[in-house]
Amino acid sequence: MEQLTNQIKILVVDDEVDLEPLVRQRFRRQIREGVYDLLFAHNGLEALTKLIENPEIGVILSDINMPEMDGLTLLLKLKELKNPALKTVIVSAYGDMENIRTAMNRGAFDFLTKPINFEDLEITISKTLEEIQLVRQSMEEHHQLLSIRHDLETAREIQQAILPMEFPPFPHRKDFDIFASMQAAREVGGDFYDFFMIDNDHLGFVIGDVSGKGVPAAIFMAVSRTLIRATGLKGIPVDECIGYANHLLCNESVSCMFVTVFYGILDTCTGEIDYVNGGHNPPYLLRSGGTLEQVPLTGGTILGFLDHEQYKADKIKLGPGDTLYLYTDGVTEAFNKENEAFGEPRLESLLKEHRSASIQELVNITIGEVHQFSEGVPQSDDITLMAIRYNGEVAR
């Protein structure tokens, strides 16, 4: 109780001049030991002034019948403050149930009757202080949650800022189109995508999915994306790039986190793609003629798990009008109310049905279909998509 009442003052409001010395005498030990910190006022107006001067007041012990401003009017004024951590105990004549009822309706926490039983008063004060402590703890937790939410919103904005969000990203290029989207399951996510011109004829691109959720996954996502981009911009082969990124992530990884990655380099002159798949969902290759193929795996494992892993590269070739479609498992592993997964067959049917759509339409249609499929079920994983359409070499 000491720690509690050191922070909460008790204001006694009564016009009887003999009450203050009586209360001080009765609780002299508690006052001396700092258990009670008492203030006194003689009417409602004076009580309001004391409140302004002493914001740490938490308990008001108020008589009802007083000059200038009575206890019932004071209750109305206190209600306007909308302070749930301020509790009022009303004191009234024995049997004055009408005023007591009015006081309780106006927000009084409890009541006492005259003549005051000081043992009952002490019990009531202790109960009221305990309630205030609970309210203050709840308010503090609420403020902490609001602060955390604000921090997460800021983190979300930062995370979105590091992903390319402006499309088309290379409006002067006519030889290829690219579009991507990431929808986090929480305020921040562990999925990422990125793309960058290594030189005038080579486009680097990557999609990844970090294990776990929330802030740890978001931080690991940012590190992974930055490592792959910084290494990829050097123009080294894709297997060396991913091998080097894996080595660094293994040395920096905490809490056994890892990331699946598909990284490729598109030769914009030939349509040829060198790629490495590090444990990621195999992308789809949607041919201009309407056929659909899964891009072969390269046997690589997840990044950040086994140091010195040897990654192998492979090649595919895009013809004019062909689309490479990349996604994370938040698409295929989205569940509906019947606990049925969206699945690869459903995704494949969607891609075939909308093969003539633009890549932006294709991505947005997929997202819409996934949300419609899982309607009524909270999104359990990040949903990330990227599509690249090769238009063929054109004059630049």
N, C-alpha and C positions, 0 to 999 in steps of 0.2 A: 504493500500500500504506500510505503514511503516514496518510492520512485514515481508512483502515479500522482500522488497529491502534491509533490514538489512542482509538478507541471500544471496543476489545475487548482485555481483559487475558487473559494466558496464565498458567494455574496449573499448576506443576510439582509432582507429588505423588510423593515417593520418600523412603524412610527412610535412604538413604545420605547421611551428613553431608557427604561430600566433593562431592556432586553440585552443590549450589547454587553454591559458588565456581567450579567448573569451567564450569558453564553461563554464569554471569555473565562469566567471563573470555572464553569462546568467542564470546559475542554482545555484547561490550562496546560495539562500534561501533553496533550496532542499538539497544542500550539507550540509549546516549548521544544518538543522533539521534531517539529516540522511535519508532523502527520497531517495537520490541518493548517491551511493558510486562509484566514478569514478576513473579509472586508464587510463594511456595513453601510447601508443607505436607509433613509427614513421615508422614502416614497418612490413611486415609479419613475419620475423624472430624474431624481438623483441616481437611481439604479442604472438608467440608460447612460448617464454621464460616466458612472464608474465602469460600465462595460467598454466605452470608448477608450478610457484611460488604461484599462486592464484587459486586453484581449485574451489573456490566459484564463479568465473566469470561465468555469465550466458548469458550476452548479449555482442556481439561484434559489434561495429559500425565501419565499415571499408570502407575506400576509395578504389577505384580500382587501380588507377595509383600511384604506390609507388616504390622506388628503392629497390634493393636486393630481395624482394619478394612482388609481387603485390597482390591485393585483390582477384583476381580470383585463383591464385595459393594457397593463404591462405585458400580459401574455400575447395580446394581439400585436403589439409592437415587436415583441421577440420573434413572433411567427414570421414577420416580414423579413427578418434577418436570414431566414432559411439556413440556419446553422444546426445541422443534426447533432453536433457534439456539444450543444448547449442545452442543458436539462434544467427544468424548473420544477421545484416541489412547492406546492401551495399549502399554506397554513390557514385553516378556517375554524370557526366555532363548531363544536360538536353538534351533529345533527343538521348542519347547514348543507343538506344534500343538493339543493338547487344550485348554489354557487360552486360547490365541488364538482357537480356534473358539468356546469358551464366551463369551469377551469380545465377539466379533462378534455372536453370537446375542443378547447382552444390550444391544446398541445401540452398541457402539464404532464410531466412524467409520472408524478406520484403526489400524494397529499398526506398531510398530518392534521390532527385536530387539537384544539386547545382545551384544557391546558396541556402544553407539550410534555410528553414523556421523553426525557433526554436519552434513555436507553433506546427507545424506538427511533428517536431522531438520529442517533449514531448509526443504527442499523440501516436506516433509510439513506443516509449520506453515503455509507459504504457501498450499498447496492447501486446508488446513482453513479458514484465514481467508477465502479466496475463497468457499468453500461457505457459511460463516456469513453473509457479506455478501449472497449470493443469497437465503438463507433470510430474513434480516432485511428485505431489500427486498420479498420476497414477503409477509411478515407485515405490513409497512407498507402495501402496496397493498391487502391484505385488509382492514385496519382502515379505510383510506380508503373502500373500497367499502361497508363496513358503515355508515360515517358518511353516505355519499351515500344509501344505501338508507333510513337513518333519516330523513334530510332529505326524501327523496321521499315517504315515508310521512306525514310531517308535512304536506308540501305537499298530498298527496291529501286528508288530513283537512280542511285549510283550504279546499281547493277544494270539497269536498262540503258544507262548512258554508255556503258562500255561495250554494249552490243550494237552492231550497225543497225540503225533504225530508219535510215533515209533510203527510199526506193523510188526510182532505180538508183543504185549507188554510183553507177558509171554511165550517166545519160548519153555520153558521146560515143559509147561502144554499141555497135550494132551487131557484132558477131556472137554475142551471148546475152541472155537475160538471167537475172538471179533475184530470188525473193525468199525471205525467211521470217519466221515468227516464233516467239517463245512465250508461253503462258505458264507462269509459276503456279504451283498448287497452293503455296503459302505466300506470305508477303515477299519472300525472296526464294529463289530456286537454285537447283544444282545443274540444270541443263544449260548449254550454251551453244552458240554457233558463231562463226566468224568467216570472213573472206577478205582477201587483199591481193592487189596486183604485185607479183614478185618482180616482174618487168613488163614490158609492153605486150608480150605474147603469152604470159603465163599467169593464170589465176589460181591462187591458193585458197582452199576452203576447208572448213572443219566443222564437225558437229560432235558434241560430247554430252555425256550423262554421268554426273558424279553420284556416287553412292550416298545414301542418306538424304536428309531434308533440312530445311531451315538455314540458319546463319552459318554453321560449320560447312555445309555443302556449298553455300554461296561463296564463302571465302576460298575454298578449294577450287571451285569453278573458276573464280577470277584468276587464281594462280595458274591453273592449267591452261586457260585460254591465252594468258599473257606469254607463258613459256612457248607454246606452240606457235603463236604469231611471231614472237621475236626470233625463234629458230627458223621458222618457215620463210621469213623475209630474206634470210641469207641465201635462199635458192638451193639449199642442199637437197639431195634426194629424199623422198618421202620416208623411206625406211630409216634413214639416218636421223631425220628430224624427230620422228616418233620415238626412236631408241634413245636419243639424247634427252627428250622431254621426260620419258619414263624414268631414266636414271636420276634426273633431278627430283622428280616427284617422289621416288622411292626414298630419297634422302631427306625430303622435307615432309613426307606424309605423317600425319598424326591420327590416332584413333582408328587405324586400319582403314582409312578412306582410300578409294580408288576411283578411276574414271574410265568409262568406255569411250572410244574415240574412232571416228572415221575421218581420215585426212587424205586429201587428194590435191593434185595439181593438174589443171586443165590447160593443155596447149591450145590456145585459141586459133592457131593457124590450121591445125590438123584435126582437132576434136578429140585427140587422144588424152586420156586421163591416167596418170600414175597415181596409185592409191595404196593405202595401208588401212586395214581394219583391225583395231585394237579392242576386240571383244564387243564390238557394237552391233546393233541390228543391221543386217545387210540392206543397203539401199535398193531401190528399184530403178530399173532402166526402162523407161516408157518410150518405145520407138515411134517414130512419126507415122508408121503404118498401122499402129494400134496394138502391136504385140508388147507383152510385158515380161521382163526378165529380172531375176534377183541377181545383184552383183555378187560374184563369187567371193567367198571368204578368203583371207590370206593367212589364217592360222595364228594370228597374233592374239596375245592375251591382254587383259585390262592393264591400264597404266597405273603406276604407283603401287604395284603388288610384288612383282619379281624384278629385282635389279639385274641389269645386264641381259635382259631378255632380247633375243635376236628377232627383229621384225622383218618380214618379207613383203616386198612390194609386188603388185600385179598391175595389169593394164586393161583398160576397156577403151573402146573407141565410140564416140558419138558422131552420128551423121547429122546433117542439117535437119532441124526440127525435132531431134531426140531430146528427151528430158531425163535428167538424173534427179531422183526424188529421195531425199534423206529424211529420217524421222527418229525420234526416241521412243522408248517403250511406253511412254505415257499415252501414246496413241493406241497401240495394239492391246495394252493392258488396262485400258479404261473399262470399268465394269458397270453393268446396269443393275436394276433392282433385283433381277433374278440371278445375280452373281455370275453373269455370262460376260466373258471378255469380248471387246470389240474384235480383236483377232486379225491375223494376216489375211485370211480369205475375204473378209469384209472390206479390208483396205484395198486389196487387189481388185475387187469388183468395182469399188469406187473409182480407182485410177483408170480402169478400162472405160467406165461409163463416161468419165469427164476428160478423156484423153485430148480432146480438141480445145479445152479451156486454156486460158493463159495460166502461167505458173502462179501468179498471185491468186487467181480464182481457184486454182487447184488446191493451194494451201488453205485458203479460207473456207472452201467447201469441206475439206477434210475436218477442220476444226469444228465447223458447224455440225457435221454428221456425228462426230465424237460426242459433242455436248448433248445433242439430241438423243443419242443412244444411251448416254449415262444420266439422263435427266432425273433429278431427284436423288442422285447419289453424289456426295461430296467428291470433288476432284482429288484423287489420291496421289497423283504424280504430275510432274511438269510435262507439258505438251509442247514439243519443239519440232518444227518442220523447216526444211530448206529444199528448194527446187532450183535447178540450173537447166536452162534450155539453150542448146547450142544451135545457133542460126547458120553456121558456116562462115568461112573466111569471106569478109567483105572489105572493100576499100575503106581505109580509115584516114 
